[in-house]
Amino acid sequence: MILQANSLLSFTEKVCISAGMGPREAHVFAESLVHANMRGMDSHGVMRLGAYLRRIREGVLAVGAEPEIITDGDTLLSVDGHNGVGVWIAQRVMEQCVERAGEKGVCIAGVKNCNHFGCAAYFTHFAAERHMIGFAMANSPKAVSPYGGAEAMFGTNPLAVTVPAKGGVIYDLDMATSLVAQGKLILARKEGRSVPSGWGVDAEGNPSTDPAAILDGGTLSAFGGAKGYAIMMLIELLCVCLAQGMPSTAMGSMYGQARPQGTGFVLGAVDYSRIVDADTFETMAGELIASVKSSRTAPGVEEIYMPGELEARRFERARREGIELSDVVAAELTSLGEMYGVPFTSACAL
């Protein structure tokens, strides 16, 4: 099914309001899901809507919560997310980081007591659109073993950094530190598909292409071997020790037992105009990006891409041509629409 992006946003927003979210909270949350679908990150898109709403119905996710600064260290903030909707809390905190960075040059916030925050680039884009470098990271429920280990000790622990640049292409990193995002396996299981070998192992430690075997007792693989594990460990340290979030091994799951997750986030903004003229910075960044993109390609390679460039192209194509959702996800949205009194198909079909 091909859907209009604006119609899918409107549907999702109305469902979230019906589920108890405030209007701005619902808009931010819905926009982040549709943003992910438009970028081709379906694993973090509307296919997760049902899981979020189930947690609201179970009373383990607090709608209407606002982040509270509990320790103000000037350019370093400690924030309690009060078990709120992760996307909403992270966006509100990034807004505070951008405001404080505008005053001080930089602001970093550690957030505890929160929940899955979805597509991390959604928050870093907010900073970049205001001529700042934005970064975001979070830990998540255990799913990945350390390098050389056989037991899941880390989540997929995402990292995002967006650097503004002139020339139409920016640096826009948004990655799981597992080889792939866990949501890709969840989506594959929903749709009855196998996954490529190497994405993870089953409960006995054997490589598997069955997403259910990897998700139920197995572990995902870290990207980049020992180097990926090192970055994953750094994110865990910052989200647990600085932000005071729960360790991945103790955290609640979006899909498992009905209890708060306790996720930790670290978000921040850097106002480079404090030391380098913004126009100069962004012009130099654009020139550096252009020089890399125009460098000689390897045999059989047509183009060198910046991190996030393919996603940006998908986003623009989705804006023009719509978003394609699988029949399984469309059926889930139809059921959710019926549950919350918001018709789906007639409102969204292109």
C-alpha positions as a printed Julia matrix, in Angstrom:
350×3 Matrix{Float64}:
   0.0     0.0    0.0
   1.27    3.48  -0.93
   0.33    6.19   1.55
   0.53    9.97   1.54
   3.02   11.08   4.17
   0.8    13.89   5.46
  -2.23   11.61   5.67
  -0.26    8.94   7.53
   0.99   11.63   9.92
  -2.54   12.9   10.5
  -3.87    9.38  11.14
  -1.08    8.53  13.57
  -1.45   11.83  15.4
  -5.22   11.38  15.82
  -4.76    7.84  17.14
  -2.2     9.09  19.68
  -4.54   11.86  20.86
  -7.3     9.26  21.22
  -4.86    7.17  23.28
  -4.36   10.05  25.71
  -1.44   12.11  24.43
  -1.62   15.88  24.39
  -1.81   17.57  20.96
   1.86   18.65  20.71
   3.09   15.41  22.27
   1.05   13.43  19.75
   2.31   15.53  16.85
   5.99   15.14  17.8
   5.61   11.42  18.41
   3.67   10.79  15.18
   6.03   12.97  13.15
   9.05   11.01  14.41
   7.49    7.69  13.32
   6.53    8.96   9.87
   9.94   10.68   9.58
  11.54    7.25  10.04
   9.34    5.67   7.36
  10.09    8.5    4.95
  13.83    7.94   5.44
  13.41    4.23   4.72
  13.91    3.28   8.38
  10.71    1.24   8.57
  12.01   -0.59  11.64
  11.53    2.65  13.62
   8.38    3.81  11.87
   4.66    3.25  12.3
   5.14   -0.49  12.64
   6.04    0.29  16.3
   2.82    2.25  16.96
   0.92   -0.72  18.34
   3.67   -1.56  20.85
   3.76    2.02  22.17
  -0.03    2.2   22.5
  -0.18   -1.17  24.25
   2.26    0.14  26.87
   0.07    3.21  27.38
  -2.99    0.98  27.88
  -1.02   -1.16  30.35
  -0.17    1.95  32.36
   3.61    1.49  32.1
   4.22    4.51  29.85
   3.23    7.96  31.14
   1.57   10.23  28.59
   1.77   13.94  29.31
   5.05   13.68  31.23
   7.52   16.55  31.01
  11.29   16.34  31.52
  12.57   17.82  34.78
  16.08   19.19  35.24
  17.14   17.71  38.57
  20.76   18.94  38.54
  21.79   22.0   36.56
  25.5    21.97  35.8
  25.3    24.97  33.47
  26.44   23.26  30.26
  25.71   19.79  31.65
  22.19   18.85  32.7
  20.79   15.87  34.57
  17.18   15.27  33.56
  14.42   12.97  34.83
  12.14   11.8   32.01
   9.41   10.73  34.48
   8.73    7.55  32.45
   7.37    9.64  29.59
   7.05    8.86  25.88
  10.7     8.64  24.85
  10.35   10.62  21.62
   8.53   13.45  23.37
  10.96   13.64  26.3
  14.03   13.5   24.03
  12.66   16.25  21.79
  11.88   18.51  24.75
  15.37   17.92  26.14
  16.99   18.65  22.78
  15.04   21.91  22.69
  16.54   22.77  26.08
  20.03   21.79  24.88
  19.73   24.03  21.81
  18.51   26.94  23.93
  21.31   26.52  26.47
  23.94   26.01  23.75
  22.84   29.31  22.23
  23.73   30.93  25.57
  26.81   28.93  26.52
  28.14   27.44  23.27
  27.46   23.82  24.2
  25.01   21.82  26.27
  24.92   18.1   27.07
  22.0    16.46  28.87
  21.83   13.05  30.48
  18.26   11.73  30.75
  17.14    8.92  33.04
  13.85    7.15  33.71
  12.59    7.14  30.15
  11.58    4.9   27.23
  12.53    4.04  23.65
  13.11    7.26  21.7
  12.78    5.95  18.15
  14.75    7.5   15.29
  17.7     9.36  16.87
  18.26   11.58  13.82
  14.88   13.21  14.48
  16.46   15.04  17.43
  19.83   15.81  15.86
  18.07   17.34  12.85
  16.37   19.79  15.2
  19.77   21.09  16.29
  21.21   21.12  12.77
  18.28   23.12  11.44
  19.29   25.77  13.97
  22.92   25.83  12.81
  24.27   23.6   15.55
  25.86   20.17  15.65
  23.41   17.77  17.26
  24.14   14.39  18.8
  22.06   11.76  20.52
  22.61    8.31  21.94
  20.68    5.84  24.08
  21.03    2.42  25.57
  18.35   -0.19  25.14
  17.31   -3.67  26.39
  19.97   -6.36  26.13
  20.18   -7.97  22.7
  23.87   -7.92  21.72
  26.84   -9.81  23.15
  30.23   -8.17  23.76
  33.08   -9.01  21.39
  34.15  -12.53  22.3
  31.12  -13.08  24.54
  28.14  -15.43  24.28
  25.64  -13.57  26.49
  23.61  -10.49  25.6
  24.93   -7.55  27.66
  24.08   -4.5   25.53
  21.2    -3.11  23.59
  21.52   -1.95  20.01
  22.64    1.36  21.59
  22.07    3.86  18.77
  24.25    6.87  17.97
  23.31    9.9   15.84
  25.32   13.0   14.88
  24.23   15.65  12.38
  26.64   18.32  11.09
  25.2    21.15   8.96
  26.88   21.99   5.64
  26.22   24.08   2.55
  25.8    22.48  -0.85
  22.78   20.26  -0.3
  24.52   17.3    1.38
  25.18   17.19   5.11
  26.86   14.7    7.44
  23.95   12.82   9.02
  24.96    9.7   10.96
  22.21    7.61  12.55
  23.19    4.04  13.34
  22.66    1.17  15.69
  25.9    -0.18  17.13
  24.59   -3.65  16.47
  25.15   -4.8   12.9
  21.5    -3.94  12.21
  18.73   -2.33  14.25
  16.69   -4.82  16.27
  13.57   -3.37  14.68
  14.63   -4.83  11.33
  14.4    -8.32  12.81
  11.09   -7.5   14.49
   9.7    -6.29  11.16
  11.06   -9.39   9.36
   9.36  -11.63  11.93
   6.07   -9.75  11.49
   6.28  -10.19   7.72
   7.45  -13.82   7.83
  10.82  -13.14   6.17
  14.25  -14.6    6.85
  17.21  -12.28   7.46
  20.76  -12.35   6.07
  23.3   -14.62   7.7
  25.55  -12.74  10.07
  22.85  -10.56  11.65
  22.76  -12.74  14.75
  22.9   -16.16  16.39
  20.32  -18.39  18.05
  20.2   -19.45  21.72
  22.89  -22.08  21.13
  25.22  -19.55  19.52
  24.72  -20.84  15.98
  24.36  -18.38  13.08
  20.7   -18.1   12.08
  18.59  -16.48   9.37
  15.39  -16.93  11.41
  14.55  -13.59  13.08
  12.48  -15.34  15.77
  15.43  -17.56  16.73
  17.68  -14.51  17.08
  15.13  -12.43  18.99
  13.97  -15.22  21.3
  17.04  -16.28  23.25
  19.71  -15.46  20.7
  21.8   -12.33  20.28
  22.45   -9.78  17.57
  25.96   -9.17  16.27
  27.84   -5.95  16.97
  29.01   -4.0   13.92
  32.71   -3.85  13.2
  33.89   -6.55  15.59
  35.98   -5.22  18.47
  35.68   -1.6   17.3
  31.89   -1.69  17.2
  31.84   -3.31  20.63
  34.07   -0.51  21.96
  31.64    2.18  20.76
  28.67    0.2   22.1
  30.4    -0.01  25.49
  31.08    3.74  25.5
  27.4     4.49  24.88
  26.43    2.11  27.69
  28.84    3.85  30.08
  27.53    7.31  29.24
  23.85    6.34  29.36
  24.2     4.44  32.65
  26.9     6.32  34.56
  26.35    9.88  33.29
  22.62    9.83  32.5
  21.88    7.36  35.34
  19.72    5.15  33.13
  19.24    1.45  33.77
  21.89   -0.94  32.4
  20.82   -2.79  29.26
  20.83   -6.04  31.25
  18.21   -4.72  33.71
  16.1    -2.57  31.4
  12.48   -3.29  30.55
  11.48   -4.19  26.98
   8.94   -2.53  24.69
   7.65   -5.95  23.78
   8.05   -7.99  26.96
   6.95   -7.7   30.57
   4.69   -4.74  31.31
   7.04   -2.48  33.29
   8.82    0.82  32.7
  11.97    0.58  30.6
  14.31    2.95  32.46
  16.21    3.92  29.32
  19.08    6.42  29.51
  19.74    9.07  26.86
  22.57   11.49  26.24
  21.68   14.4   23.95
  23.56   17.55  23.1
  24.03   20.57  20.89
  27.16   22.51  19.92
  26.84   26.1   18.71
  29.93   26.36  16.5
  29.23   30.03  15.79
  30.73   30.76  19.22
  34.21   30.1   17.81
  33.78   29.9   14.0
  31.46   32.07  11.91
  28.49   29.85  11.05
  28.65   30.64   7.34
  32.37   29.85   7.3
  31.86   26.57   9.15
  29.05   25.39   6.89
  30.84   26.47   3.7
  33.99   24.61   4.74
  31.93   21.54   5.71
  30.2    21.61   2.32
  33.53   21.89   0.49
  35.01   19.01   2.47
  31.97   16.83   1.79
  32.1    17.73  -1.91
  35.79   16.8   -2.08
  35.09   13.37  -0.6
  32.11   12.77  -2.89
  34.15   13.74  -5.97
  37.08   11.5   -5.1
  37.89    8.45  -7.23
  35.5     5.53  -6.77
  36.38    1.86  -6.55
  35.64   -0.41  -9.54
  31.91   -0.98  -9.92
  30.96    1.89  -7.6
  28.99    4.73  -9.19
  28.89    7.23  -6.34
  30.33    7.92  -2.89
  27.64    8.76  -0.36
  27.76   10.7    2.87
  26.23    9.12   5.99
  22.49    9.78   5.78
  22.52   10.84   2.12
  20.56    7.84   0.87
  18.02    8.36   3.66
  17.68   12.03   2.69
  16.97   11.03  -0.91
  14.37    8.5    0.24
  12.78   11.19   2.39
  12.38   13.55  -0.58
  11.04   10.74  -2.75
   8.53    9.8   -0.06
   7.43   13.43   0.15
   6.67   13.35  -3.58
   5.51    9.79  -4.14
   4.27    8.56  -0.78
   5.3     5.86   1.7
   5.04    2.16   0.97
   3.91   -0.03   3.87
   3.66   -3.8    3.87
   0.24   -5.46   4.05
   1.05   -6.7    7.56
   1.78   -3.21   8.9
  -1.23   -1.73   7.05
  -3.45   -4.38   8.65
  -2.08   -3.51  12.1
  -2.8     0.18  11.53
  -6.3    -0.65  10.36
  -6.93   -2.57  13.59
  -5.5     0.27  15.68
  -7.71    2.73  13.83
 -10.76    0.64  14.66
  -9.68    0.4   18.31
  -9.23    4.16  18.67
 -12.04    5.32  16.38
  -9.81    6.7   13.6
 -10.44    5.2   10.11
  -7.18    4.23   8.43
  -7.47    3.15   4.78
  -9.8     5.86   3.48
  -7.7     8.57   5.08
  -4.29    7.35   3.94
  -4.47    5.54   0.6
  -2.72    7.42  -2.21
